[in-house]
Amino acid sequence: MEGNGYQVTWALGHLCELKYPEDYQPEWKRWSLGSLPMVPPRFQIRLKRDKGVEHQFAVVKRLIENADRIINCGDAGQEGELIQRWIMQLAGAKCPVERLWVSSLTDDAIREGFSTLRASADYDRLYMAGLCRAVGDWLLGMNATRLYTLKYGNNREKGAQPLSIGRVQTPTLALVVRRQQEIENFVPEPYWVLSTVYRDTTFTSTKKVKDEAEGQEAMAAIKDAPFEVTGVEKKKGTEAPPRLFDLTSLQVECNKKFGFTAETTLSLIQSLYEKKVATYPRVDTTYLPDDVYPTIPKICNGIYAHYKDVLDPLRGKPFRKSKKVFDNSKVTDHHAIIPTGVPPTNLTDVERKVYDLIARRFIANFYEDCKFSTTTVKGESAKVEFKVSGKEILEEGWRFVFAKKEATPEEPTEDKSDEKKDDAEERTLPTFAKGESGPHTPSLTQKFTTPPKPYTEATLLRAMETAGKLVDDEELRDAMKANGIGRPSTRAGIIETLKKRGYIKLYRKSLQATPTGVALIGIIREDLLKSAELTGLWEKKLRLIESGEYDAMQFVAELKQMVAGIVNQVLADNTSRM
């Protein structure tokens, strides 16, 4: 497209890629243990072998050769920077390059971006981090895949797929396999719960019952003794709105509510971004910078017709500015996913579901905190202590935004287990007075310990984000994101890759490792290859390269050393194959 002194063209995604082994040395084309490790003296790029790619690259190259200056309008992220830099390198760009950096595709955002173009050099560190990621994936993937296939897969049928090993995919598979083995090896242990019903309210013993005999003894002691309320404690508290969405939390929510895969959610939010109704999706922060605050009224006015019922209570007063939403120190290149203010028209049914989650989460953060009262009632019978707790909503605050959402009958896959738990916590207790007493009905129930739950896509995404550690606290999870495995934009693709390669499969809503996936993790003895924590540390180094706190050459040197060590270890192994 051409006009006003500008020529605009596109890249069809990835036009370039790192060269294949045989491009460096012809003998590397044949898979051979003797050629490992394959470490090119200098990594180089090539054009993808595809007619459409070759045609488009010729267009880009011709325009670059005749240009006075280039404006890089690639996706504002690590991958987008890498894609465009490689194209310019291969095309031999010599003229000055500027960078357009936008988080929204609205006309206003693009005009603002063009009025504040940045020097390409400002993003050199971002490019280096992307380049190190690509080199790391090449070094480990090319070498480890050939190594394991040749060493342990020689007895496989001709034409069978290789034993694919990846810097992120293998630790992710290991998480699924380990959880599956924990479930299979789990031996349930019995335990007993002593409870009693007083005034239609179930109180539970505060003492852990070790065995049935102890429970029966306690039952006998309290059976004919009255129940006395020994204390009533009320505490008032507040609950802040749920954080704005980053990509992972949006994928988690869509998987829990609608059963969408991570890949499906990424595709839908990308479409909402391209339709200009939502901001840039591939983000890993739940915060907004301060300069977004003045635009809030305009965004809300744009979506008012669709969310009148929940926006009306906010009219006529300043929008709340919480440090849990607006914090410049928590935002680097992109902010949390929010509506742009463009009216959400012409959306598909599934796009509307995702958009509605984003819009309501956004609006809720301008409401006051939810205020509640927690009541704890303690009781006693024959010196056996009991307790019950209840939660009463005093002022619903932000919860109003979600209460106004009508339940739709087309959401059969939503996981209700957390809701049941919330219902129990939010029950309102009858009024009890200290010192009151009366008859009660005790019971002793045998229960069994339960195994850990298999991963769903939602819980696996969370595990990837925290390098396998189970973390519910949002603040702690934020702190651990630097050590997560994969990037928010790549995690969905990793899960899909594991499915396509037959290493994991979806059974109902759970992810299961296949026998092939279990066997592959079984033969890998090197912790470096399957440890989520160690891989998380590599990811942290990539982020430090991006921020200028770690040397890119040192990272690549460490990778080369690590790959050589893995090759030597596996070649020295004399155990049986798969």
N, C-alpha and C positions, 0 to 999 in steps of 0.2 A: 504494500500500500504506500502511496506516495502523495505528498502535498506539503505546502508551506515550508519547503526546504528540508523536509524529513522523509526518510524512507524507513518503513517498518516491516520487519520480517520476523520469522519465528524459528524455533529450534526442534519442533516435534519431540520434545523430551530430550532424551540422551542421544546426541548425534555421535559423540565420541566415547571411547572407553580405553582402559589401560590395555596395552598390547598383550597378546596371548604368549605363552611360553615359547612356541615355535617361531614367533616374530623376533625373538632375541637370539635363539640358537636353534637351527633346524632339527638337531638331534633331540631337543626337548619335546618334539611332537609325539614321539613314542613314549608311552608310559613305562618307566624303568626305575627300579629302586636305586640303581647306580647313579642316576642323574640328580638324585635328591641330596640336599635341598637345592631347589632352583631359586637363586637370588640374583636378579639382574643387577649389573653394576650401576645402572641408572634407569629409573622407570620412565617409560615413554607412552604416548597415547597414539591411537589410530582411529580412523573413521569406522563406524560400525558397518559390517558387510550387509548392506541392504540397499536395494535400488532406490526406494523412496528417500532414504537417508542421504544417499550419494547425490541425488538430484537437488534436495534442499540445501545441502552443504555447498554445492556449487553456486546456488543463488546467494547464500550468506557470504561466501568468499568473494564473489564479484562485487557485492555492495561494500564490503569492508575495504577492499583494495581501492575503491574510488571515494571513500568517505573522508570528510575533514575531521570528524570526531565520531565517537561511538558512545551511545548511551545503553548501558547494560540494564535491561528491565527484567532480568530473570527473577524467579521466586526469591523473596527476601529471606533467605536461609542458607545454611551450609551447602546443601545439595544444589540449590539454584545457582549459587556462586561458582561451584565447581563445574557444573554443566557449561555455563557461559564462558568461563575462563578457558576451558579446554578448547572450545570452538574457536575463540579468538586466537589462541596459540597456534592451532592447526591451520587457521586461515592466514596466519602471518600478520596480524594487526600491528600497525606501526603508529597510527594516529592516537591522540589523547582519548582516554576512556573515562566516562563519568558513570556514576551509579544511581539509578532510581531505586528508592527504598520505601515501599508502601506496605501497610498492613491491611488495607481495605481497597477494594476496587471501585468504590463510588467515584463519581466525577470529581467531587470536591477533594477527595484524598489524593487522586492522581494529579490534579492541578497543583495541589500543595506540594506533592513529591517532586514535580518538575520544576517548581520554583525554588526548591532546596536540594538540587542535585549535589551529590557528594563525590569527592575524588575517589577513583577506583582503589587507590592505595590504602584508603581508610579500611578496606575490607580484605587486605592481604592476609591477615591472621586467620580470618574466617576461611579463606581459600586454603591456607596451609593445613588447617584442621581437617577440612574436607578431603584434601589430598592424602594426608596421613591415614585417614579412615579407609580410603580406597586402597592405598598401598598395603595397609595392615590386613584388610580382607583378602587381597590378592595373595600375599605371602602365606597367610595361614590356610586359606581355602585351597589354593592350587597345590601346595605342598602336602598338607595333612590329608586331603581327599585322595590324592594319588598314593600316599604312603599307606593309609589304612586299607584302601581297596586292593593294592598289590600285596600287602603283607597278610591281610586276613580275609580277603575276598576272592582268592584265586580259585577256590572250588565252586564259585558261583557260576550259574549258567551263562553262556556267552550272550552278550546283549543285555544282561541285567544291569540295572543302574548302579553307578559307583556308590561307595560308602561316603556320602557327602558330609564333610566336616566344615564348620564355620565358626568365626570368632564370636558371633552372638547366637547363632542358631543352636550350636551344640550345648552351651550352658543352659539355654532355654529348654531344650529337650531333656537335659539332665534334671531340671526342676520337676518336670512332669513325671519322669521315670521314678525319681526318688519319692515323690508323693504317692505314686501308685504302689510302690513297694511297701511304704509305711502302712498303707491301707490293707494290702494283702497279708502283711505279717502281723497285723494288729490282733491282739487277744483281748476280748472284752473282759473287764473285771467287774464283779457285782459290787454294789454299794447300796446302802439303805437310807431313806429319807424319812425322818419322823416329823409329822405335821399334825396340826389339829385345827378344827373349824370352830371358831367362836364368833357368834353374831354374824353368821353367813360370810365370814372372812377367814381365809386360810392363812394360818401362821406357820412358819417353818422353824424347826429347832436350830439354834445357833451352834450347837455342838455336832460335830461330825460323828455319825454312828459307824463304828468300825465293822461290826458284824450283826447278824440277825439276832443273836442271843442278847446282845447289849440293847438292841432296839426293842425287843419283846419285854425286857426287864423294865426299860423306861416307860413303855406303853402301860404295863401293869401298874407302875407307880403313879401315873397321872390319870389313869382311867376314871377313878372315882373322886379324885381331888379337883377342887374348883380351879378355874382359870382366872388369873388376876392380871389386869393391865398394870404394869410397873412403870411405864414411862411413855409420854407422847412428845415427840420432838418435831417441830416444824421449821423448815429452812426455806428461805426464798432464794431463787436463782434466776439467771438469765441465760438465754441460748442465742448465739449470734447466727445470722443467716448462713446457709451453706456457701462455701467459697465459689467464686466464678469458675468457669470451666477452663482447664487446659485440655489438650487433645486426649491424654490418657484418661482423665476423669470423665470426659464426655463419652469415650468409648466404653468405659466401665458402666456408666449410667445407662447407656443405650442397650448394652448386653443384659443388664439386670432387668430393665423395664420392658424391653421389646424383643430380646433375644437376638439382636443384631450382632453379627460378627464384627470384630475390630476393623476388618477391611471394608465391610459395608458402611460402617459409620464414617470412616475416613472418606469414602467415596461420596457420601451424602453431604458431609460438611464441606468438602471441596466444591461440590455443586452449589451449595448455598453461598460460598465465597464468590464463585464465578457469577452467580446471579446477583451479586452485590448486596445481599441482605445480611451477611455475617462477615466478621473480620477474618484475618489470616488464620488458618486452622492448625498448622504444624508447630504448635507452641508448647512450652513446658512450664509456663508460669500462670498463676491464678490471680495476678495483680494487674492494676492499671497504673500508668504514669499520671502524675498530677495534671499534665496538660490535656488529658481527656476529660477532666471534670467539667470544664466550661461547656463541653459539647453534649452533656447529658440531657439538658432540656430539649435540644434539637432531636436527639435520638428518640426520646420518649414521645415527642410530638409526631415523629414519623410513623411510629407503630401504635399510636393512640387508638385508632379505629379498631384495631384487632385486640387491644388489651385495655379497653376503656374501664372495665369493672375493677381492675387492680391498679390502674394508673390514677383514677379519680381521687382516691384518698391521699395521693401525693401532691395534688394540685394546690397552688397557693402558698406553699412553704418551701424553703430551700431544701435541695436534695442533700441527704445525709452524706457526709464525707468521712468514711471509716478508714483507719490505718490498715484494716484487714483487706481493704479493696485498693486504696490508692497508696502506693509506696514505690517511689522512683528507684530505690535501692534494690528492689526485687524484679525489676524489668530491665532486660538488656536490649535485644533487637525487636522483640515483639511483646505485646501484652496479651492478657487473657482473651478468650473468644467471647465476643459480645455482638449484639445486633448493631448494624451500621446506621439504622434509622430509615433505610429504604423500606417502604411498605412491603410486607411479605406476601406478594400476590404471585399467582401462577406457580405455586409450589405443588409437587406431587404429595400424596398422602404421607409417604414415609419421610419426605423432606420436611413436611410440616411438623411431624412428631419431633424430629431433631431440633428444628427451629424453636418449637414451643419450649423445649427444655432450656435452651440457651436464653430465650427472652424472659422466661419466668425467673430463672436463676439471677439474671441481670436486675430485673425489677425488684426482686426480694431484697437485694442488698441496699436498697434505699429506704426500706422499712426499718422500724425500730426492732431491737432484739425481742424475742419471745420471753415473756416473764412467766415463771411458774413457781409453784410451791411444792416442796417435797415433804411428805409426812412419814415419819418412821414411828411405828407403834411397837413397844416391847411388852412382852407378857411372860408369865411364869406359872407353872403348875407343878407342884411337888418338887420344887427347886430345879426343874428343867426349864431353861430359858428359850423363848420363841421370839420371832420378829417378823414384821411385814412392812413393806414400803409402798407408797403410792405417790403419784405425781398429778398435780392439778394445774391446768393451764389457767393463769390469771389474766394475761393479755396476750393474744395470739401473735401480735406483731407481724413479722414476715411470713408466718405460717398462713396468714390470710391469702397470700398469693397462690399457694398450692391448694388451699381449701376450696378456692373458687374454680379450680380446674375440674371439669366434669370427667368422671371415669368413662373411658370408652370401652365398648365390649370387644374391641379388636386387639386387645393386649393380653392374650391368654398365657404368654410365656413369662409374665412378670413374676419374679421371685418374691413371695409374700412372707418368707420366714422372718425377715427383719421387722416387718410390720407387726407380726404377732408379738415379738419381743417388745416393740415400742408400746403396743396396746397394754401389755402387762405393766410396763413402767408408768404408764400414764393413767392408770385406773385411779378413780377418786375413792378414798376409803370412807366408811361411815365415821361419825364423830365418836371418838373414844375419850374417856376421862381416866386419868391416873387414879388407881385404887378400886375401880369398878371390877366386879368379878361375876362369874356365873358358870353354868354348865358348858361343856365343849365336847367335841367328838374327835378323838385322836385316831391317827392311822399310821401304819408303817408300810412304806412302798419300796419294793426292791427295784433298783434301776441298774443299768450297765453303762460303763464308760463307752464312749463312741469313738470310732476312728476319725482321723482328720478327713475333711471333705475333699473329693477330687477337685482339681482345678477346673474352673469355667474360664472362658476367655476373659471375663472381667477380673477374676482373681489372679489369673496368670499375668495379665497386663500390670496389675499392682505389684506382683512378685518381681517382674522385670524392672519395674520402676525403682524398687528398693533392694535390688540384688538378692532376692530370695528371702529377705527378712519380713516377718509378719508385723506390719506396722499399721495401727488404726488411727493414731494421732496425726492430724493433718500437718501440724507444725513440724513434727519430727520427720514425717514423710517428705516434706519440702526440703529439709536439710539433707536427706539421703538421695535426692534426685541426682546430685552430681555423681554419685556412684552407681546409678542405675545401669542396666545393660541395654544397649540399643538406644536409638533416639526416639522421641515420641512419633516422628514421622515414619520410622522404619519398623516399629514393633509389630504392627498389624501384618506387614509383609513377611516378617520372620515367622509368625504363627501360620500364615498361609503357605509359606515354603515348606514348613514341617509337615503340613497336611498333604501337599502335593507330592512330596517325596515318600509318603507312606510311613512316616515316623510317628505321627499322632493322628487320631481320628476323633470326630465329634460323635459322642454317643448321648442321645437326648441333649442335655445342656452341658454335659461334662466332657472334658478333653481326656482321652485315654492314649497312652503310649501303645503302639503296635508291637508285636513280637520283634520286628526288625529294629524298631526304635530302642527297645529294652536291650536287645543284643548289642547294638552299636555302643550304647553307653557302658555296657558290661565290659567291652574289650578296651575301652579307653582308660588307661591307668594314670595318665598325666592330669593332675589337678588343674593345670593351667588351661586345658582345653574344655573342661566341663564345670569349672567353678564359677558360679555367678558373681561371687565377691571379687575374684581376681579379674574377671572380665569388666566388672564395674570400676575397678581401679584404672584399667586402660581407658575406659570411657571418661573418667575424671581427667586423665592426662590430656585427652583430646580437647576437653573443655578448657583446660589450662593453656593449651596451645592457642586456642581461640582468643583467650584473654591476654596472651603474651607472657604468661608466667611459666611456660615450659618450652623447651627447645624441640622443634619438630625433628631435627636430625637425630637428636638423642632418642626420641620415641621410635623412629624407624630402626636405629641401631639396636635398640632393646628387642624389637620385634624379630630382627634378623637373628640375633643371638638365641632368642627363645625358640624359633623355628628350627634352628640347627640342633638345639638340645633335644627337642621332641623327636626329630628324625633319628638321632643317635640312640635315644632310649628305645624307640620302637624297633629299630633294626637289631638291637641287642636282645630283643624279647624272643624266647623260644617256645612260648606257650601255643596252644592249639588255636586254630582259626575259628571264624563264625560257622 
